[in-house]
Amino acid sequence: MTEPSRRSRLRAGAARFERAPSLHLLLTVVGALLLVGLVMVLSASAGGRGVTDGAATAALVRHLFFLVAGAIAFAVAMRVPPARIRAWTPVLLLLCLVALIAVLVPGVGEVRGGARRWVSIGGLTVQPGELAKTTLLLWGAHVLALRGRTVRRGAVALLPVVPVALSMAALLMLQPALSTTVALGVIMLALLWFAGTPSRLLAGLCGGAVLGVAVLGWTAGYRRDRIVAFLGSGDELGAGYQSRQALLSLADGGVLGTGLGQGRAKWDYLPNAANDFIFAVIGEELGLLGGLAVLALYGALGRIGLRIAARTGDPFLRIVSAATATWFVAQAAMNVGYVVGLLPVTGQQLPLVSAGGTALVSSMFLLGLLANAARLDGVPPVSPWPWRSGAAGC
């Protein structure tokens, strides 16, 4: 095949992608990621010395439970009028702040691995930090959509979203949960950017955020050990153990992988194989091609989300759609980044793929809102980037 014909086919494929209904594309990509997650969670949970078939089945059933709960959340968010969701965002914010405080109370919050991040409600474990990300995104989009073009007026653009986000971050760091705090910062910056906040203010916030993360990362011993291990001078059997095992898993996978279910890392070599490091299992069993396919799905999800944001006329849905797409891509990039050794280990899950829990349900709710906005697909945008032209206040 000649080079011109190859380019023609790529252009034709891109054109078909652009013409396809956003809702259909979104459902396809989300369904593919959920299917990958279901298969890989089962594969990663089936390994380990002393792990029985019953234990692997229990892990799968737990994941399926949260997957069904997430599907219900997706359907609700897709069908409920956005105005009704907006009306509930202040209440959700208040409840979320109460939950973040309650999890710090001895006897209420559960301690695992030295962190107090979980609350049991009727036998169901909930992680308020994951709910905080979704709540900030929804409430922040609601407030910024109400303010419209006034967000372009100097430092007043930072009120009240930034103080509330900082309050949430402070409560999260008391758990401690630096990875969730970083994700919260990404969501805050995405909200402000797509609402039209002046770039100079965002640049200052980004600089302050990077400095804050560096200080927080260096002041705690276990986080400092992870940074030292990332820089290549740490103990490979200590803080650098997971990173090294992840790289060995990826190396074993090669281009085509060892085969589904045939990976060795999950046999007690790689901790948290079904959660934080599930991409290493994907790379080992499905190879480079499988890993690239998963990354392509996240890239498509981000592109679809931004296209939906550009085409919807509802300012609230516009900001929610753009910020949600940014958050998913950024969190996937952070997870893959530390698995392949480009970033220090932070504990971010791979969205929709890692073993289910509160994160899966809250993520599906946001994707349901994205699908809600996709139903308005076809309305031509005012400009290619309407959020930067002040259209959020239309």
C-alpha distance (Angstrom), angle and dihedral (degrees) to the residues before:
residue distance angle dihedral
M1 . . .
T2 3.79 . .
E3 3.78 123.1 .
P4 3.83 95.1 -111.9
S5 3.82 92.4 52.1
R6 3.80 90.3 47.7
R7 3.78 89.7 53.4
S8 3.78 91.0 46.7
R9 3.78 91.4 54.7
L10 3.81 91.4 49.1
R11 3.80 90.4 50.5
A12 3.80 90.8 47.8
G13 3.80 91.0 50.2
A14 3.80 91.5 49.7
A15 3.81 90.1 49.2
R16 3.81 91.7 52.1
F17 3.81 89.2 49.7
E18 3.82 90.9 52.9
R19 3.80 93.0 47.9
A20 3.80 95.1 48.2
P21 3.83 115.6 100.1
S22 3.80 109.8 -96.0
L23 3.80 93.1 -134.7
H24 3.81 92.4 56.7
L25 3.79 91.8 47.0
L26 3.80 91.7 48.0
L27 3.80 93.5 50.2
T28 3.79 91.0 47.7
V29 3.80 95.4 50.1
V30 3.82 94.5 43.0
G31 3.81 90.9 47.0
A32 3.81 91.0 50.3
L33 3.81 92.6 50.7
L34 3.81 91.8 47.5
L35 3.80 90.6 49.7
V36 3.81 91.2 50.2
G37 3.80 89.0 49.3
L38 3.80 93.3 49.3
V39 3.80 93.3 50.7
M40 3.79 96.1 42.5
V41 3.82 94.8 45.6
L42 3.80 88.6 54.3
S43 3.79 91.1 47.6
A44 3.82 94.3 46.1
S45 3.82 92.7 45.7
A46 3.80 93.3 50.9
G47 3.80 92.5 68.1
G48 3.77 132.0 76.7
R49 3.77 134.6 88.5
G50 3.76 110.6 -80.8
V51 3.80 93.3 13.2
T52 3.79 110.3 139.1
D53 3.78 129.3 -155.9
G54 3.80 87.3 -106.7
A55 3.79 92.1 57.3
A56 3.81 91.8 49.3
T57 3.79 90.0 48.5
A58 3.81 90.6 49.6
A59 3.81 90.4 53.1
L60 3.79 90.2 50.2
V61 3.82 92.6 47.6
R62 3.80 90.4 50.8
H63 3.79 90.8 50.9
L64 3.81 90.9 47.2
F65 3.82 90.5 50.7
F66 3.79 92.4 56.3
L67 3.80 90.4 40.8
V68 3.81 90.5 56.9
A69 3.81 90.5 45.2
G70 3.79 88.5 50.3
A71 3.81 91.2 50.0
I72 3.81 89.3 53.5
A73 3.81 90.4 48.9
F74 3.82 89.2 49.4
A75 3.82 92.1 51.7
V76 3.81 92.6 47.3
A77 3.81 93.8 49.3
M78 3.79 90.5 46.5
R79 3.81 94.2 53.1
V80 3.81 105.1 33.4
P81 3.82 113.0 91.8
P82 3.84 110.3 -104.9
A83 3.81 90.2 -128.0
R84 3.79 90.3 62.6
I85 3.80 91.8 50.4
R86 3.81 90.1 49.0
A87 3.80 90.5 52.3
W88 3.80 90.2 57.1
T89 3.81 97.7 46.8
P90 3.86 96.0 91.2
V91 3.82 89.8 51.6
L92 3.80 90.7 47.5
L93 3.80 89.9 50.7
L94 3.80 91.9 52.0
L95 3.81 92.4 47.7
C96 3.79 90.6 47.8
L97 3.81 92.8 52.6
V98 3.80 90.1 49.0
A99 3.82 89.9 50.8
L100 3.82 91.9 49.3
I101 3.79 89.4 52.8
A102 3.82 94.0 43.1
V103 3.81 93.1 53.7
L104 3.82 88.8 61.7
V105 3.81 92.7 56.3
P106 3.84 112.3 100.8
G107 3.78 110.0 -115.0
V108 3.80 92.7 24.5
G109 3.78 103.4 60.7
E110 3.80 119.6 56.0
V111 3.82 119.3 -128.3
R112 3.80 117.9 -138.5
G113 3.76 123.9 168.0
G114 3.79 91.8 -9.2
A115 3.82 94.0 -54.7
R116 3.80 128.0 105.9
R117 3.82 103.4 -148.1
W118 3.81 107.9 126.3
V119 3.79 136.5 78.2
S120 3.81 124.3 -167.4
I121 3.79 115.9 -138.8
G122 3.78 115.4 -178.5
G123 3.80 91.9 -25.7
L124 3.81 91.8 -48.7
T125 3.80 117.3 113.8
V126 3.80 115.3 -138.3
Q127 3.80 127.6 -172.2
P128 3.83 108.8 -147.4
G129 3.81 91.4 -165.5
E130 3.82 90.8 67.1
L131 3.79 90.7 49.0
A132 3.81 89.0 50.5
K133 3.81 91.4 63.6
T134 3.80 93.2 52.4
T135 3.80 92.6 42.9
L136 3.80 93.8 50.8
L137 3.80 91.0 48.9
L138 3.81 93.7 51.0
W139 3.80 97.5 40.7
G140 3.80 93.0 42.1
A141 3.82 91.7 50.8
H142 3.80 89.8 49.1
V143 3.81 93.7 51.6
L144 3.80 95.0 43.4
A145 3.80 92.0 47.3
L146 3.81 89.2 53.1
R147 3.78 92.4 50.4
G148 3.79 93.7 50.0
R149 3.79 114.9 171.9
T150 3.81 93.8 1.7
V151 3.83 88.8 82.2
R152 3.81 86.6 77.0
R153 3.81 92.3 64.7
G154 3.79 106.2 100.2
A155 3.78 124.7 -93.5
V156 3.81 92.0 -15.5
A157 3.82 85.2 77.8
L158 3.81 88.6 74.2
L159 3.81 93.5 61.3
P160 2.99 127.4 128.3
V161 3.83 100.2 -9.1
V162 3.81 97.6 62.7
P163 3.85 96.9 48.8
V164 3.81 91.1 48.4
A165 3.82 91.6 47.5
L166 3.81 90.7 49.6
S167 3.81 90.5 50.1
M168 3.79 90.2 52.6
A169 3.80 90.4 46.8
A170 3.80 91.2 52.3
L171 3.82 91.1 52.4
L172 3.80 90.5 47.6
M173 3.80 92.4 51.5
L174 3.79 89.8 54.5
Q175 3.83 88.9 63.3
P176 3.15 84.1 40.4
A177 3.84 110.0 -118.1
L178 3.79 111.8 149.8
S179 3.81 94.1 164.4
T180 3.81 91.6 56.3
T181 3.79 89.6 45.6
V182 3.81 90.6 54.1
A183 3.81 90.2 50.0
L184 3.80 89.4 49.6
G185 3.81 89.3 53.6
V186 3.81 91.5 51.0
I187 3.80 90.4 52.0
M188 3.81 92.1 48.5
L189 3.81 92.7 50.9
A190 3.81 91.7 46.0
L191 3.80 91.5 51.8
L192 3.80 92.7 50.2
W193 3.81 93.5 45.0
F194 3.78 96.2 50.4
A195 3.81 91.4 43.6
G196 3.82 89.5 59.1
T197 3.82 103.0 -104.5
P198 3.84 112.0 169.9
S199 3.80 112.4 -89.1
R200 3.82 94.1 -128.9
L201 3.80 90.5 60.6
L202 3.78 91.4 47.8
A203 3.79 90.5 49.6
G204 3.80 89.6 54.0
L205 3.79 91.5 48.2
C206 3.81 91.4 49.3
G207 3.81 91.0 51.2
G208 3.79 91.6 48.7
A209 3.81 91.3 47.0
V210 3.80 93.2 51.7
L211 3.80 91.0 48.1
G212 3.80 91.8 47.5
V213 3.81 93.2 50.0
A214 3.81 90.5 48.3
V215 3.80 91.9 51.8
L216 3.81 93.5 45.3
G217 3.79 90.9 46.6
W218 3.79 93.3 51.7
T219 3.81 99.2 42.6
A220 3.82 96.5 61.6
G221 3.78 117.0 70.0
Y222 3.82 99.2 -137.9
R223 3.81 92.2 45.0
R224 3.81 90.9 48.1
D225 3.81 89.2 51.4
R226 3.81 89.8 54.5
I227 3.79 91.5 51.5
V228 3.81 91.5 48.1
A229 3.81 89.9 48.8
F230 3.82 89.7 49.9
L231 3.80 90.1 52.6
G232 3.79 88.3 55.6
S233 3.78 102.1 -110.0
G234 3.79 101.3 91.5
D235 3.79 134.0 100.8
E236 3.81 109.8 -78.8
L237 3.80 89.8 -155.4
G238 3.81 92.6 49.4
A239 3.80 127.4 38.1
G240 3.80 91.6 -8.8
Y241 3.81 95.7 52.1
Q242 3.82 97.8 95.2
S243 3.79 93.2 46.4
R244 3.79 92.4 50.1
Q245 3.81 93.2 47.9
A246 3.81 90.3 48.4
L247 3.80 91.1 53.7
L248 3.81 90.9 47.6
S249 3.80 89.3 51.8
L250 3.80 92.2 51.4
A251 3.81 90.1 47.5
D252 3.81 91.3 51.8
G253 3.81 90.6 52.1
G254 3.79 95.7 58.2
V255 3.79 116.5 174.3
L256 3.82 101.3 -38.5
G257 3.81 101.6 25.0
T258 3.78 132.8 -128.2
G259 3.79 92.4 -82.5
L260 3.78 133.8 -89.9
G261 3.80 109.9 -57.8
Q262 3.80 92.7 5.4
G263 3.81 98.4 98.6
R264 3.80 119.9 121.5
A265 3.80 101.3 -159.1
K266 3.81 93.5 79.9
W267 3.82 90.5 60.9
D268 3.81 91.9 92.5
Y269 3.80 93.2 -69.2
L270 3.81 96.4 99.4
P271 3.84 117.1 43.4
N272 3.81 118.0 -143.3
A273 3.79 90.7 16.4
A274 3.82 92.7 160.3
N275 3.80 94.7 45.7
D276 3.79 127.5 27.8
F277 3.81 95.9 9.2
I278 3.79 101.6 38.3
F279 3.82 90.3 118.3
A280 3.81 87.9 65.5
V281 3.82 88.9 56.8
I282 3.82 89.3 48.5
G283 3.80 90.6 51.0
E284 3.79 92.5 48.0
E285 3.80 98.6 45.9
L286 3.83 100.6 31.2
G287 3.79 97.8 29.2
L288 3.78 130.5 -147.0
L289 3.80 91.7 -42.4
G290 3.80 92.3 54.5
G291 3.80 92.0 47.7
L292 3.80 91.7 49.3
A293 3.81 90.2 49.1
V294 3.81 90.7 55.0
L295 3.82 90.8 48.2
A296 3.81 89.3 49.7
L297 3.80 89.5 54.9
Y298 3.81 90.9 54.5
G299 3.78 90.4 47.1
A300 3.81 89.8 51.5
L301 3.82 90.4 48.1
G302 3.79 90.6 53.4
R303 3.80 92.4 47.3
I304 3.81 92.6 48.1
G305 3.80 91.8 48.3
L306 3.79 92.9 52.3
R307 3.80 91.0 46.4
I308 3.80 90.8 51.9
A309 3.81 89.7 48.8
A310 3.80 91.5 51.7
R311 3.80 93.1 50.8
T312 3.79 103.4 43.7
G313 3.79 119.5 90.9
D314 3.83 96.0 -155.7
P315 3.83 108.4 98.4
F316 3.81 93.0 -152.5
L317 3.81 93.9 50.8
R318 3.79 90.1 43.3
I319 3.79 93.4 58.2
V320 3.82 93.0 39.8
S321 3.81 92.2 50.7
A322 3.80 95.3 48.5
A323 3.81 94.5 43.3
T324 3.82 92.2 46.4
A325 3.81 92.0 51.7
T326 3.81 90.3 48.3
W327 3.79 92.8 48.1
F328 3.82 94.6 50.3
V329 3.79 93.7 48.2
A330 3.82 93.0 44.0
Q331 3.82 93.8 48.9
A332 3.80 91.7 47.2
A333 3.81 89.4 49.1
M334 3.81 91.5 50.9
N335 3.81 92.4 48.7
V336 3.80 94.7 47.1
G337 3.81 89.8 40.9
Y338 3.79 95.1 61.7
V339 3.81 93.2 38.7
V340 3.83 91.2 57.7
G341 3.80 92.3 41.1
L342 3.82 100.3 -106.7
L343 3.82 94.7 114.3
P344 3.81 136.3 29.7
V345 3.81 114.8 -94.3
T346 3.81 108.6 -87.9
G347 3.80 104.9 164.7
Q348 3.81 98.1 -116.6
Q349 3.79 114.6 157.8
L350 3.79 123.0 -129.8
P351 3.83 102.6 -109.2
L352 3.82 115.6 -111.5
V353 3.82 91.1 -6.7
S354 3.82 106.5 65.7
A355 3.81 118.1 82.6
G356 3.79 109.5 -66.4
G357 3.77 129.1 -101.7
T358 3.80 138.0 118.8
A359 3.80 89.5 -33.8
L360 3.81 92.5 58.8
V361 3.81 94.3 49.4
S362 3.81 94.7 46.5
S363 3.81 91.0 45.6
M364 3.79 91.4 52.1
F365 3.80 90.6 51.0
L366 3.79 90.9 55.9
L367 3.79 90.9 46.6
G368 3.80 88.0 51.9
L369 3.80 88.8 57.0
L370 3.79 88.0 49.0
A371 3.80 88.4 53.8
N372 3.80 88.7 48.4
A373 3.79 88.9 56.7
A374 3.81 90.9 45.3
R375 3.79 89.0 63.4
L376 3.81 85.6 69.9
D377 3.81 90.1 53.9
G378 3.79 113.5 135.8
V379 3.80 98.6 50.5
P380 3.82 103.7 122.6
P381 3.80 114.0 -120.2
V382 3.78 122.0 -117.7
S383 3.80 89.2 -128.1
P384 3.82 136.0 -8.3
W385 3.81 89.1 -96.3
P386 3.83 105.7 28.6
W387 3.82 94.3 169.8
R388 3.83 90.9 63.2
S389 3.81 93.3 49.3
G390 3.80 94.0 59.5
A391 3.80 93.6 -103.5
A392 3.79 90.8 131.1
G393 3.75 88.0 86.6
C394 3.80 95.5 52.4
